[in-house]
Amino acid sequence: MIKSNIQEMNMESAINFFNKLKQKVDEYSTSKIEVFHSAFQKNQWFTLEEIHRMLNAISNRYLDSDSLRTWLSQYNLTQITKIKTIAIISAGNIPLVSFQDLLCVLVCGYKAQVKLSEKDTVLYHWIKDLIQDCDPSIASRIEFTERIHDYDAVIATGSDLAANHFKHYFQKKPNIIRGHRNSIAILNGDETEFDFIELGKDIFYYYGLGCRNVSKIYVPFNYDFSPLLKTLDSHFSYVRNHTKFQNNYDFQLAISLINPVHFLQGETILLIENTQLGSPLATIHFEYYVDEVDLKHKIAEHANKLQCIVSNKNLDFIPVTPFGTSQLPGLLDYPDDIDIMNFLISLQQEYVD
């Protein structure tokens, strides 16, 4: 059965299958809303709004027929003749964060052995049920497990501490190991209110818990932060109604008042001058730059820890993502810029320890 799946999961059959899954994901039902409520009860960062946000992104960016066709045309699936079992260790910071990993494994006709985060089990089981409705033979290639076993390769995502553990534990298997990354924004003083609204999406979507969320901004000296804070407070006030987010905000404000740090206080976010890339939840670090040469140097210091660089201005020395799109990756926007499909296809060559 699995061999048949590998042979038949060519481009058009894959597109047809995922088009059916897209229809299931988009379909409204009371049972679907009940699932979302259950996911929220298990992890209160997963509000209905954020779950809908992720599912809309998955539907429009990953399951769209034209996008799938463009993506799959980059690869030769006929090279895949051997069945492989891929262990996926998923994080739980944002809803369905490892969906792209799962999609890639299924497209290749492989088995997916998934160790879920306790924070995000409900939505994955729901997705598997939808896949079951679309094609039981494909659903049979998905196994949720507490302990991975008998696998050929690993795709693992977690904190930096977890990633170091994964690198040691899985060193004898082909692997993709992802630690924590951050995203930055570059401002130049020419931003409009619309730019700030779009930047707010990069900051606040999923409450800032993802690697693609902006955690730091670079600004020229004498930058006026007032319009930015005013816009964020006006358009993203909903974060103040989330108890966990507000608790983090209150804690970070207290710390900032006690410590000798330069910070600016908005109602939704604290801007703290700090050279570090990662910032605590409910805060954004900022750092001044002199010119583009200085900016290039500062970014280079963090190059291996950056996921996205967002800006309304193209830079000659590094690719940038437009404001408001950091949380809308396409099928070719692989985490850490590691091509998952090339990795999976390469497994057809025998791996010798």
N, C-alpha and C positions, 0 to 999 in steps of 0.2 A: 504493500500500500504506500509506504513512504517513498520507495523508488519511483512509483508511478507519479507521486506528487512532485518529485524533483524533475522528472521529465516533462510534466505537464505545466509546471509553474514557470512558463515562459512569460514574455512581457505582457501579452494580451490577456492571458489567463490571470496573471497577477493583478492587472488593472481591473478586470471584471470582478475578481474576488474583493478587492479593497473598495470598489465602488459599491458593492453590496454592504460592506461593513460601514462605509460612510453613511449610507441611507439609514442603517440601524442606529448609528451614533446620533444622527440628526433627528431621528424620530422622537416625537413627544409621547410620553406615557406617564401615568401616575406611578407606576412601578419604578420608572427611571428616577423620578423625583425622590421616591422613598430611598433609593440607593444613595443618592446624593446626600440626603439627610443622615443616613447611616455613616457615610464617609466623614461628614462633619462631626458627628458625635465621637468618632474615633480620633479625629485630628481637627481641632477647632481652627487651625490655620486654613483648612479646606472649606471655606465658605462656599455657598451655592454660586456666588458670582465668580469666584476664582476657578471652581470646577467647570462652569460653563465657558469661562475664558480659555481654559486649556483644551476643552473638547472642540470649541470653535477653531482653535489654532490647528489641532490635529486634523479635523475634518477638511479645513480649507487649505492647509499647507502640506499635509502628509498623504491624505486620501483623495485628493483631487486628481482626476484622470489625466489631465494634461501635465500636471506636475510629475505624476508617477511615470508617465511615458518619457518625459525629458530626462528624468533621473535614471531610469532603468536603461535608457539608450547608451549610458556611459559604461555599461558593464556587459560582459558576455556570460550569461547564466548557463549557456550550454557547457561551460567548463566544469560545471558541478555535476559529478557523477557518484560521489561518495557521501554517505550519510554521516553527518557530524552532530554531536551534542554540544551545545553552547551553554555554559553556565552564565547567567546574568544575575549579578548582585546589584540590586536597585537601592538607590537612596530614597528618602521619604520627605525631602524638603519642599517639593512642590508636587501637585497631582500628576500621576502618570509620567514621572520624569524620565523613565527608561523606555517609553513607548517606541521611540525610534530604534532602539536596540532590538526590541522584540520584532518590529516590522522587518528589519533587515534580516534577522534570522529566519523568519517565516518565508520571505521572498526567496531565500537561498534553498529552501526545502529542508532546512535543518530542524533538529529538535531544540526547543528552548527549555532549559531547566532554570527556573527563576526563583531566586531567594528574595522575597519581598521584605521591605522595611515594615515593621509593625505599624508605622504611621500611615501606610498606604497599601492596604490589602483589599479594601472593599471595591475600589474602582477597577483594579486589575481583574478580580474575579468577575465583575460585571462585564468587562471587555471580553474575557474569555467566553462568557455565556453568549455574547453577541456573535463571536466568531463561530461558536458551536452552531448557532442558528443559521449562519451563512454556509458553513462547510465543516461538518463534524470531523472529517479526516485531517483538516488543518488544526482544529482545536485539539486533536489528540496528540499533536506535537508540542503542546504547551504543558509543562508540569510545574506546579508551584510546590516548593519543597522547603523544609526547615534546614536541611543539610544537603549540599550539593554532592553528587557522587557520579562516578563513571562518565566524566565529561572529557571533551577533546580540547576545549579552549574556554577562556573566561573573558567576560566583559564586566568589570566591576567599577562602581562609582561610590565614593564616600568622602569623608573628611580627609584632610592631609594625614592625620594619624592612622586612619583606617587604610588609606592608600599605601602607606609604608608597610603596614602589616600584609596587605594583599600582595605587594611586590615580592615580599619574602616568601609568602605561603604558596604563591602560584608561579614562582620563578621557573619551574620545570615544564610549564604548559604555555602554549601561545596565549598571549593576553593583551588586553587593553585595560590599563589601570588609570582611573581618573581620580585625582584629588580635588581639592577645592580651588576654584578660580573666582576671579572678580571681574567686573566690567567697569569701565571709566567713561566719563564724558569730558569733552574738551569744549570750553566756552571761549568766545573771543570778544564779547561785548556788543555784538551786532544782533543778538538774539531777539526775537519777537515774542509776544505773549503766546502765540501758537507754538513756537519752539519750546517754550517752557512747559506748556501743556503736554506736548509729545514727550519731552524729557521726563516729566512726571510719571508717564506710563513705564518708562525704563526703570524708574526708581521704585514705584509703589506696587506695580503688578505683582501678584503673589506675595504681597507684603514685604518685598525685598529679600526673599529667602532663596532666590535662585542665583546660579553663577552668572546668568545673563543680566541680572539686576545691577544697575549702577551703584557702586559703593563709594566712588571718589570722583571729584571733578577737579579739573585743572583750569585756572582762570588767570588772566593777565593781572598785573599789579593795579591797584586802585579800582578793582572790579566792584560794581554796585550790585549787591546781592538782593536789595529790596524788591525789585520786580520779580525775581525768581521766587523768593519766599512768599510773596503776596499771591502769585499765581498758584503755587503748590497748595497753599492753605485754602484757596478758593475752590480749586477743582478736585482736590483729593482729601477733602475733610472726612470722608467715610472712614479713613484709617483710625480716626480718633474714637470711633464707636466700637472698635475691636479691642476687647479687654486686654488681650495678651500684648497687642502692639502698644496700647497706651501704657501698660505697666512697664514695658521696655523704655518707652519715651520718658516716663517719670523717673525711672532709675538712672538713665543716662543724663538727664538734666541735673539730678542731684549730684552725680559724680562730677559733672562739668562745673557746677557751682563751687564745689569743694576744692577741686584741683586748679592749679594755675594754668588754664588752657584758654586759648582764644577761640570763642565760639559765638555763633549767631543763632538766635532762637526763633524758630517759626512755630506755628501751632501744630504742624504735622511732622516736622523734621527738625533736627538740630544739625547745623553746619559747623564742623569742628576742624580747625586748622591742624593738619597732621600729615606727615609724609608717608605713613603706612597706607597700603593699598586697601586692605579690608577694614570695614568700619562696623561697629556694633549695630544691631538692629535699631531702627528709628533714628539713626544718625547717618550723615554723609561726611566723609573727610574731604577737605579741599586743600589745594596747594597752588601757590602762585608760580607762574613761569614768566621769564623775561622776554623771550622770542621763540621762534620755531626751532632754532638750534637747541636752546635750553629745554624746550618741550620734548624734542626728540631724545635727548639724553635722559630725561626723567622717565619717559615711557620705556626706553630700552632697559632700564634697571629692573623693570617688572615684566619684561616680555614673556617669560615662561609661565606667568601666573595670570595672564589676561585672557578673558573669553571674548569680550566685545569692546570696541572703542566707538563711542557714539559722538557724532558731531554734525552740525549743519554746514560744515565746510570741509571740502576734500583736502587731504594732506598728501604731500608728495612722497613722504617716507613710509607711510603705513596705510592700509585700507581702513576705511571707517564705515560705520553703519549709521544710516540716518536716524535722527531723533524719533522715538516712538516705535521702533521696529526691533529692538534688541530681543523682545520676547516673541518674535515671529520668525523663528528660523525656518528655512526651507529644508528640503530633503538632502541637499548637498552641503548644508551648514552643520557639519559634524562637530560634536563637542571636542574641544582641544585640537581641532583641525586634523583629527585622525580619521581617515576614510574607513568606516566600518565595513562597507561592502568589499573593498579591496582586501581587507584583513580576512573576512570570511571566505572569500573565493580562494585566497592564498592557502587556506587550510587543505585544499585538495592535494597539495604537495605534502608528502609524508614528513612529519616532524620527528626528528631524531634527537633524543636527549643526550 
